[in-house]
Amino acid sequence: VQKAYNVDADRVHLTGLSMGGGGTWTIGLRYPDRFASISPVCGGADMDLMPWTEGWGALDRELMSLTGVTRIAENAANQQVFVFHGDEDDAVAVAASRKVMEAFAKAGLAGTKVRYFELPGVTHFARDFAYRDASLYRRVEAVRRNPFPERVVYSTFSPRYTRAYWLRVDRIDKGLALARIEGTQKAGAFDVKTDNLSAFSLLL
């Protein structure tokens, strides 16, 4: 769409419902610099909360946890996030969104960059609140992406996902563990801290 039409790159927003909500988490936090906001609606976040993982061994659970979005919640530091979930959801348990919100609170993003709407008495139809009368469009109307933020934090488990804003991870040292990069820039001065990676680039 952006190739075919005159799209403002700073006003691209991502949302999805149910499995699409899980996709919103996955895509939005792995490519945070693409989206001004993300709005997952009753979406699964960490797969280790799904009922079909019962009985899995500790290693399998750790591997699944490594790919979960709660481990990379900090990646949303420069986005606006709207989360919607019914507290009686019988398809995707509300525990999924609550767990992500705990991660956002730990990262200091809850209530500022992240707003959570837990809907009492609502099942898997949180879309009614999120989308009715195009209300989501009004929520994101004034939200703009900052393409060159002062501070960038990015965690990744895979060399497939390596870039956010003006930072790129070029070499992850140890597999099966998160790599994390945090950079700040002001008036041409850059400060970068890394964990589990030995090469990175500044994309200026």
C-alpha positions as CSV (number, residue, x, y, z in Angstrom):
1,V,0.0,0.0,0.0
2,Q,2.8,2.4,0.9
3,K,4.5,1.7,-2.5
4,A,1.3,2.3,-4.4
5,Y,-0.2,5.3,-2.5
6,N,0.9,8.5,-0.9
7,V,1.0,7.3,2.7
8,D,2.4,9.3,5.6
9,A,5.0,6.9,7.0
10,D,4.6,8.5,10.4
11,R,0.9,7.7,10.6
12,V,0.9,3.9,10.0
13,H,-1.1,2.0,12.6
14,L,-1.5,-1.8,13.2
15,T,-4.4,-3.6,14.7
16,G,-5.9,-7.1,14.7
17,L,-8.5,-9.2,16.5
18,S,-8.0,-12.6,18.2
19,M,-5.3,-14.4,16.1
20,G,-4.8,-11.0,14.4
21,G,-4.3,-9.5,17.9
22,G,-1.5,-12.0,18.4
23,G,-0.1,-11.1,15.0
24,T,-0.3,-7.4,16.0
25,W,1.8,-8.1,19.1
26,T,4.3,-10.2,17.1
27,I,4.7,-7.9,14.1
28,G,4.3,-4.6,16.1
29,L,7.0,-5.4,18.7
30,R,9.5,-6.9,16.3
31,Y,9.2,-4.0,13.8
32,P,8.4,-1.2,16.2
33,D,9.8,1.6,14.0
34,R,7.2,0.8,11.3
35,F,4.1,1.7,13.4
36,A,3.0,4.8,15.2
37,S,0.6,2.7,17.3
38,I,-0.4,-0.9,17.8
39,S,-3.8,-2.0,19.0
40,P,-4.2,-5.8,19.8
41,V,-7.8,-6.8,20.5
42,C,-8.2,-10.0,22.6
43,G,-4.9,-11.3,21.2
44,G,-2.7,-14.1,22.5
45,A,0.7,-12.8,23.4
46,D,2.8,-15.5,25.0
47,M,2.1,-19.0,23.6
48,D,3.1,-20.7,26.8
49,L,-0.3,-19.5,28.3
50,M,-2.3,-21.5,25.7
51,P,-4.0,-24.6,27.0
52,W,-2.3,-26.9,24.4
53,T,1.0,-26.3,26.1
54,E,0.0,-28.1,29.2
55,G,2.3,-31.0,29.9
56,W,5.2,-29.4,28.0
57,G,8.6,-29.9,29.6
58,A,10.7,-27.0,31.1
59,L,12.9,-26.6,28.1
60,D,10.0,-26.4,25.7
61,R,8.4,-23.8,27.9
62,E,11.6,-21.8,28.0
63,L,12.0,-21.9,24.3
64,M,8.3,-20.8,23.8
65,S,8.8,-18.1,26.4
66,L,11.8,-16.8,24.5
67,T,9.6,-16.0,21.5
68,G,6.9,-14.4,23.7
69,V,6.1,-10.7,23.4
70,T,6.4,-10.1,27.2
71,R,10.1,-10.6,26.8
72,I,10.3,-7.8,24.3
73,A,7.7,-5.4,25.8
74,E,10.3,-2.6,26.0
75,N,10.4,-2.5,22.2
76,A,7.2,-0.5,22.4
77,A,8.9,2.4,24.2
78,N,8.3,4.8,21.2
79,Q,4.9,3.6,20.2
80,Q,1.4,4.2,21.5
81,V,-0.3,0.9,22.5
82,F,-4.0,0.3,23.0
83,V,-4.9,-3.1,24.4
84,F,-8.5,-4.5,24.5
85,H,-9.6,-7.7,26.2
86,G,-12.9,-9.0,27.7
87,D,-12.5,-10.4,31.2
88,E,-14.8,-13.4,30.3
89,D,-13.1,-14.2,27.0
90,D,-13.6,-18.0,26.4
91,A,-11.3,-18.2,23.4
92,V,-8.2,-16.2,24.5
93,A,-7.9,-16.0,28.2
94,V,-7.7,-12.4,29.6
95,A,-4.5,-13.6,31.4
96,A,-2.7,-13.1,28.1
97,S,-3.2,-9.4,28.1
98,R,-2.8,-9.1,31.9
99,K,0.6,-10.8,31.6
100,V,1.7,-8.3,28.9
101,M,0.5,-5.4,31.0
102,E,2.7,-6.6,33.9
103,A,5.7,-6.5,31.5
104,F,4.8,-3.0,30.4
105,A,4.4,-1.9,34.0
106,K,7.8,-3.3,34.8
107,A,9.2,-1.4,31.8
108,G,7.6,1.8,33.0
109,L,5.3,2.1,30.0
110,A,1.9,1.3,31.5
111,G,-0.4,4.3,31.8
112,T,1.9,6.4,29.6
113,K,2.7,4.7,26.3
114,V,0.3,1.8,26.9
115,R,-3.4,2.0,27.7
116,Y,-5.4,-1.1,28.7
117,F,-9.1,-1.6,28.4
118,E,-10.3,-4.7,30.2
119,L,-14.0,-5.1,29.5
120,P,-16.1,-6.5,32.3
121,G,-18.6,-9.2,31.3
122,V,-17.3,-9.3,27.7
123,T,-16.3,-12.6,26.0
124,H,-14.4,-12.8,22.7
125,F,-16.3,-9.8,21.4
126,A,-14.0,-7.1,22.6
127,R,-14.0,-5.9,19.0
128,D,-17.4,-4.3,19.6
129,F,-15.7,-1.8,22.0
130,A,-12.5,-1.4,20.1
131,Y,-13.9,-0.9,16.6
132,R,-17.6,0.2,16.9
133,D,-18.3,3.5,15.1
134,A,-14.7,3.6,14.0
135,S,-13.7,4.6,17.5
136,L,-10.2,3.2,17.1
137,Y,-9.5,5.7,14.3
138,R,-10.3,8.5,16.6
139,R,-8.0,7.1,19.3
140,V,-5.0,7.0,16.9
141,E,-5.8,10.1,14.8
142,A,-3.4,12.3,16.6
143,V,-0.7,9.7,17.1
144,R,2.5,10.2,15.1
145,R,5.6,8.1,14.8
146,N,8.9,9.7,15.8
147,P,11.3,8.2,13.2
148,F,14.4,9.3,15.2
149,P,13.6,9.1,18.9
150,E,16.0,10.2,21.6
151,R,16.0,6.7,23.2
152,V,15.7,3.3,21.6
153,V,15.5,0.0,23.3
154,Y,15.3,-3.2,21.2
155,S,15.5,-6.9,22.3
156,T,15.5,-9.8,19.8
157,F,16.1,-13.5,19.9
158,S,16.8,-14.0,16.2
159,P,19.0,-12.5,13.5
160,R,15.8,-12.3,11.5
161,Y,14.6,-9.3,13.6
162,T,17.5,-6.9,14.1
163,R,16.5,-3.3,13.6
164,A,14.6,-0.5,15.3
165,Y,14.7,3.2,14.4
166,W,18.4,4.1,14.2
167,L,19.9,1.0,15.8
168,R,20.6,-2.4,14.2
169,V,21.9,-5.6,15.8
170,D,24.6,-7.1,13.6
171,R,25.9,-10.0,15.6
172,I,24.2,-11.9,18.4
173,D,26.7,-13.8,20.6
174,K,24.8,-16.6,22.3
175,G,21.8,-18.4,20.7
176,L,18.6,-19.3,22.7
177,A,19.0,-16.0,24.6
178,L,17.7,-12.5,24.1
179,A,20.1,-9.9,22.7
180,R,19.3,-6.3,23.9
181,I,20.5,-2.9,22.7
182,E,19.7,0.4,24.3
183,G,20.8,3.7,22.8
184,T,20.3,7.4,23.5
185,Q,21.2,10.3,21.3
186,K,21.2,14.0,21.9
187,A,22.8,16.8,20.0
188,G,25.0,14.4,18.0
189,A,26.2,12.5,21.0
190,F,25.4,8.8,21.2
191,D,25.5,6.4,24.1
192,V,24.9,2.7,23.4
193,K,24.7,-0.3,25.9
194,T,24.4,-3.9,24.7
195,D,23.8,-7.3,26.1
196,N,24.5,-10.6,24.3
197,L,25.7,-8.9,21.1
198,S,29.1,-7.9,19.8
199,A,28.3,-5.9,16.7
200,F,25.8,-3.2,15.9
201,S,25.3,-0.2,13.6
202,L,24.0,3.3,14.0
203,L,21.7,4.1,11.1
204,L,22.1,7.8,10.7
